[in-house]
Amino acid sequence: MARPRKPLLSRDRIVEAASALVDAEGLDAVSTRRLAAELGVSGPSLYNHFRNKDEILDAVADAVSAQVDLSMFEESDARDWTAALHDWAVSYRAALAAHPHIVPVLAQGPGRRPAGLRVADAVFGAMVRAGWPPTQATYIGALMRYFITGSALGSFARGFVDDETAYDPADYPHLGQAHRLAEHRQQVDEGAFETGLRALLEGLTLQYERTAAARTVRPAPNGA
């Protein structure tokens, strides 16, 4: 029997094609018709694997979540909870920075996405094992997601044009060098992320110490 000229359609091929479209042109570029054309198949054949465009975008988002390193949350890993959160956050942001157009979908939360749920499970489990109360561990997971996805939604440096005449000192006396920010976009964005991440972790460390201290305080017996 002759081999088919094109690889058989699969979920992985659809997700790969959709990911390429999202990366190149953004979320609005994805449609079942466009994907079918890119893959050289008929539109209805996609529905054997996904019910609609939203399911395809969910799968693209989950493929990005699967790129995030979770090894620091394994019980065998020697890193403490602050180092683990730091290294995970750096890995997570790197994955999002490589695929910025899918960030709005990821920001909605994991829903039923397997890789996204593994991320949430790993963070929560590690925080509880470290001694955080479950409620606070939930807050930390939410806080980290807000911070990381927010940092990946846009570039501060790209918000300024590289025209030195755009920022008149008479109007903006402190923005004399703002036109140079775009030139140093990566340095500015990564430096801001690292500064914020360390400040966030230092604040959490103080809360952790207060929580631990409160646990050691026991009420005196009656009559003492």
C-alpha positions as CSV (number, residue, x, y, z in Angstrom):
1,M,0.0,0.0,0.0
2,A,1.4,3.4,-0.9
3,R,2.2,5.7,1.9
4,P,0.2,8.9,2.3
5,R,1.9,11.9,0.8
6,K,1.1,14.0,3.9
7,P,1.3,12.9,7.5
8,L,-2.0,11.9,9.0
9,L,-3.8,14.7,10.9
10,S,-3.3,14.5,14.7
11,R,-3.9,16.7,17.7
12,D,-0.2,17.4,17.9
13,R,0.0,18.6,14.3
14,I,-3.0,20.9,14.8
15,V,-1.5,22.3,18.0
16,E,1.8,22.8,16.3
17,A,0.2,24.7,13.4
18,A,-2.0,26.8,15.7
19,S,1.0,27.6,17.9
20,A,3.0,28.9,14.9
21,L,0.0,31.0,13.8
22,V,-0.4,32.5,17.3
23,D,3.3,33.2,17.6
24,A,3.5,34.9,14.2
25,E,0.2,36.7,14.0
26,G,-1.6,36.6,17.3
27,L,-4.8,35.0,18.6
28,D,-7.1,36.5,15.9
29,A,-5.2,34.7,13.2
30,V,-6.4,31.3,14.4
31,S,-9.5,29.9,12.8
32,T,-10.5,26.4,11.8
33,R,-10.6,27.4,8.2
34,R,-7.1,29.0,8.3
35,L,-5.7,26.0,10.2
36,A,-7.2,23.5,7.7
37,A,-5.6,25.5,4.9
38,E,-2.2,25.5,6.7
39,L,-2.4,21.7,7.2
40,G,-3.7,20.9,3.8
41,V,-6.9,19.2,5.0
42,S,-10.6,19.9,4.9
43,G,-12.1,22.0,7.7
44,P,-14.4,19.4,9.1
45,S,-11.5,17.0,9.7
46,L,-10.3,19.2,12.5
47,Y,-13.5,18.5,14.4
48,N,-12.3,14.9,14.9
49,H,-9.8,16.2,17.3
50,F,-11.2,19.5,18.6
51,R,-14.7,20.8,19.0
52,N,-13.9,24.4,18.3
53,K,-11.3,27.2,18.1
54,D,-11.4,27.7,21.9
55,E,-10.3,24.1,22.5
56,I,-7.5,24.5,20.1
57,L,-6.3,27.6,21.9
58,D,-6.6,25.8,25.2
59,A,-4.3,23.1,23.8
60,V,-1.8,25.7,22.6
61,A,-1.8,27.3,26.0
62,D,-1.3,24.0,27.7
63,A,1.7,23.2,25.4
64,V,3.3,26.4,26.7
65,S,2.6,25.4,30.3
66,A,4.3,22.0,29.6
67,Q,7.5,23.9,28.9
68,V,7.7,25.2,32.5
69,D,10.3,23.5,34.7
70,L,8.8,22.0,37.8
71,S,11.8,20.0,39.0
72,M,12.4,22.4,41.9
73,F,9.1,21.4,43.5
74,E,10.0,17.7,43.7
75,E,10.4,16.4,47.3
76,S,13.9,15.2,46.4
77,D,15.1,18.7,45.4
78,A,17.2,20.5,48.0
79,R,16.1,24.0,47.3
80,D,14.1,25.8,50.0
81,W,10.7,27.2,49.1
82,T,11.9,30.7,48.3
83,A,14.6,29.4,45.9
84,A,12.1,27.0,44.3
85,L,9.6,29.8,43.8
86,H,12.2,32.0,42.3
87,D,13.6,29.4,39.9
88,W,10.1,28.3,38.8
89,A,9.0,31.9,38.2
90,V,12.0,32.5,36.0
91,S,11.2,29.4,34.0
92,Y,7.6,30.3,33.8
93,R,8.2,33.8,32.6
94,A,10.7,32.5,30.0
95,A,8.1,30.2,28.5
96,L,5.6,33.1,28.4
97,A,8.1,35.5,26.9
98,A,8.7,33.0,24.1
99,H,5.0,32.9,23.3
100,P,3.6,36.3,24.4
101,H,0.4,36.2,22.3
102,I,-1.0,33.2,24.1
103,V,-0.6,34.9,27.5
104,P,-4.2,36.2,27.7
105,V,-5.4,32.6,27.4
106,L,-3.1,31.4,30.1
107,A,-4.0,34.3,32.3
108,Q,-7.6,32.9,32.5
109,G,-6.3,30.0,34.6
110,P,-5.7,26.3,34.0
111,G,-9.3,25.2,33.8
112,R,-9.1,21.5,32.7
113,R,-5.7,21.8,31.0
114,P,-3.5,18.9,32.3
115,A,-0.1,20.7,32.1
116,G,-1.5,23.9,33.7
117,L,-3.1,21.9,36.5
118,R,0.2,20.1,37.1
119,V,1.8,23.5,37.6
120,A,-0.8,24.6,40.1
121,D,-0.6,21.3,41.9
122,A,3.2,21.5,42.2
123,V,3.2,25.0,43.5
124,F,0.5,24.4,46.1
125,G,1.9,21.1,47.2
126,A,5.4,22.6,47.7
127,M,4.1,25.5,49.7
128,V,2.1,23.3,52.0
129,R,5.1,21.0,52.5
130,A,7.2,24.0,53.4
131,G,4.8,24.8,56.2
132,W,2.4,27.4,54.7
133,P,-1.2,27.0,55.8
134,P,-3.3,25.7,52.8
135,T,-5.2,29.0,52.5
136,Q,-1.9,31.0,52.3
137,A,-0.5,28.5,49.9
138,T,-3.5,29.1,47.6
139,Y,-2.9,32.9,47.9
140,I,0.8,32.4,47.0
141,G,-0.1,30.4,43.9
142,A,-2.5,33.1,42.8
143,L,-0.1,35.9,43.6
144,M,2.7,34.3,41.6
145,R,0.4,33.8,38.6
146,Y,-0.7,37.4,38.7
147,F,2.8,38.6,38.8
148,I,4.3,36.3,36.2
149,T,1.5,36.6,33.6
150,G,1.3,40.3,34.2
151,S,5.0,40.8,33.5
152,A,4.6,38.9,30.2
153,L,1.6,40.7,28.9
154,G,3.6,43.6,27.7
155,S,7.0,45.3,27.7
156,F,7.5,48.5,29.7
157,A,10.4,49.5,27.6
158,R,8.5,49.1,24.3
159,G,5.9,51.6,25.7
160,F,8.3,54.4,24.8
161,V,9.3,55.5,21.3
162,D,12.9,55.8,20.3
163,D,12.5,59.4,19.2
164,E,14.4,61.8,21.5
165,T,12.2,64.7,20.5
166,A,9.1,62.9,21.8
167,Y,9.7,63.8,25.4
168,D,10.2,67.5,25.8
169,P,12.0,68.3,29.0
170,A,9.6,71.2,29.6
171,D,6.8,68.8,29.8
172,Y,8.6,65.7,31.1
173,P,11.7,66.8,33.0
174,H,12.6,63.3,34.2
175,L,12.2,61.4,30.9
176,G,15.2,62.8,29.1
177,Q,16.5,59.3,28.4
178,A,13.2,57.5,27.9
179,H,13.7,57.2,24.2
180,R,16.6,54.8,24.9
181,L,14.4,52.3,26.8
182,A,13.3,50.4,23.7
183,E,16.9,49.9,22.7
184,H,17.5,48.2,26.0
185,R,14.2,46.4,26.2
186,Q,15.4,43.0,27.3
187,Q,17.7,44.4,30.0
188,V,14.9,46.7,31.4
189,D,12.2,44.0,31.3
190,E,14.3,41.3,32.8
191,G,15.7,43.6,35.4
192,A,12.3,44.8,36.4
193,F,11.0,41.3,36.7
194,E,13.9,40.1,38.9
195,T,13.6,43.2,41.1
196,G,9.9,42.6,41.6
197,L,10.3,38.9,42.1
198,R,13.0,39.4,44.8
199,A,10.9,42.0,46.6
200,L,7.9,39.7,46.5
201,L,9.8,36.8,47.9
202,E,11.4,38.9,50.6
203,G,7.9,40.0,51.7
204,L,6.7,36.4,51.7
205,T,9.6,35.4,53.8
206,L,8.6,38.0,56.4
207,Q,5.1,36.7,56.4
208,Y,6.3,33.1,56.7
209,E,8.5,34.0,59.7
210,R,5.5,35.7,61.4
211,T,3.3,32.7,60.7
212,A,5.9,30.3,62.2
213,A,6.3,32.5,65.2
214,A,2.6,32.6,65.8
215,R,2.5,28.9,65.8
216,T,5.0,28.6,68.6
217,V,3.0,30.9,70.9
218,R,0.7,28.9,73.1
219,P,-1.8,30.4,75.5
220,A,-0.9,30.1,79.2
221,P,-2.8,27.6,81.2
222,N,-5.8,29.0,83.2
223,G,-4.7,30.5,86.4
224,A,-1.0,30.8,85.4
